[in-house]
């Protein structure tokens, strides 16, 4: 009798689907909260977002932390960034907001990071390609720091 081993997928193999799921989660929240009062009232009856006061309330209650990561905190990380940490452990995921030199409040680029025990991958996130909710949430966190 032979035993079959299942090879676990790498973070690089999983990241596209995970990033898509997260972007869709927060894009749907953005669409809900940015709707007109009448639209929100009609959607509120059957929405997963109805128990939250605002987009930022939803984001805060569905994440762990938003903080600044200083340059050189980690190996091979020379640039500082804002980290919106969504989960921790194995696996963990987060959005990273890089800023222009000298101005921590102006977003230069965003990326999604998916990590699992000694493995990790990142992909860029664009505000005009499904990332508007991610950008808006990050921007609001940053300006309120």
C-alpha positions in Angstrom: 0.0 0.0 0.0 1.5 3.4 -1.0 0.8 6.6 0.7 0.0 9.7 -1.4 1.5 13.0 -0.3 -0.4 16.1 -1.1 1.8 19.0 -2.2 0.7 22.3 -0.6 0.4 25.1 -3.0 2.9 28.0 -2.6 1.9 31.5 -1.8 2.8 32.5 -5.4 0.3 30.0 -6.6 -2.4 31.2 -4.2 -2.0 34.9 -4.2 -4.0 35.9 -7.2 -7.2 34.2 -5.9 -6.6 35.5 -2.4 -6.0 39.1 -3.6 -9.1 38.9 -5.8 -11.2 37.8 -2.9 -10.0 40.6 -0.6 -10.4 43.2 -3.3 -13.9 42.0 -4.0 -14.7 42.0 -0.3 -13.8 45.7 0.2 -15.0 46.8 -3.2 -18.4 45.5 -2.4 -18.3 47.3 1.0 -17.2 50.6 -0.8 -20.1 50.2 -3.3 -22.6 49.7 -0.4 -21.4 52.6 1.7 -20.9 55.0 -1.2 -24.4 54.5 -2.5 -27.2 57.1 -2.1 -29.2 57.0 1.1 -32.1 55.5 -0.8 -29.9 52.8 -2.3 -28.4 52.0 1.0 -31.8 51.8 2.7 -33.0 49.3 0.1 -29.9 47.2 0.2 -29.6 47.3 4.0 -32.3 44.8 4.6 -30.3 41.9 3.0 -26.7 43.1 3.2 -23.8 41.7 5.1 -22.8 45.3 5.6 -26.0 46.4 7.4 -24.6 46.0 10.9 -21.7 48.5 10.2 -21.9 52.3 10.5 -19.5 53.1 7.7 -16.9 51.8 5.3 -14.2 52.5 7.9 -16.2 50.7 10.6 -16.5 47.7 8.4 -12.7 47.8 7.6 -11.7 48.2 11.3 -13.9 45.3 12.4 -12.6 43.1 9.6 -8.9 43.6 10.2 -6.2 43.4 12.8 -4.1 46.5 12.6 -3.1 49.6 10.6 0.4 50.8 11.3 3.5 52.2 9.8 6.4 49.9 9.2 9.7 51.7 9.4 12.4 51.1 6.7 14.7 48.1 7.4 12.3 46.5 9.9 12.5 43.3 8.0 15.3 41.7 5.9 15.4 43.1 2.3 12.9 45.9 3.2 14.6 49.2 2.6 11.4 51.2 2.1 8.9 52.1 4.8 5.2 51.5 4.2 1.8 51.6 5.8 0.5 48.1 6.6 -3.1 47.2 6.8 -3.0 43.8 8.4 -6.1 41.6 7.7 -5.0 38.3 9.2 -2.1 36.8 11.1 -0.6 33.3 11.6 -0.5 30.8 8.8 -1.6 32.1 6.4 -1.6 35.9 6.9 -2.4 38.7 4.5 -2.1 42.4 4.3 -2.2 45.4 2.1 0.9 47.7 1.9 0.7 51.3 1.0 4.0 52.8 -0.1 4.4 56.6 0.0 6.3 59.3 -1.7 9.7 60.2 -0.1 9.2 62.8 2.5 5.4 62.6 2.6 3.9 59.6 4.4 0.4 60.8 3.7 0.6 60.5 -0.2 0.2 57.0 -1.5 2.6 56.1 -4.3 1.7 52.5 -4.8 -0.1 49.6 -3.2 0.5 45.9 -3.0 -1.1 42.8 -1.5 1.0 40.4 0.5 0.1 36.8 1.3 2.4 34.8 3.6 2.5 31.4 5.1 5.3 29.9 7.2 8.6 30.6 5.4 6.9 31.4 2.1 5.3 34.6 0.8 4.3 36.5 -2.3 3.2 40.0 -3.2 1.3 41.5 -6.1 0.6 45.1 -7.0 -2.9 46.5 -6.5 -4.3 49.2 -8.7 -7.0 51.6 -7.6 -8.6 51.6 -11.0 -8.7 47.8 -11.4 -10.8 46.6 -8.5 -8.8 48.3 -5.9 -10.8 51.4 -5.3 -12.1 50.2 -1.9 -8.6 49.2 -0.8 -7.3 52.7 -1.8 -10.1 54.5 -0.1 -9.7 52.6 3.2 -6.0 53.0 3.2 -6.2 56.7 2.4 -8.6 57.2 5.3 -6.5 55.3 7.7 -3.4 57.2 6.7 -4.8 60.7 6.8 -6.1 60.0 10.3 -2.8 58.9 11.7 
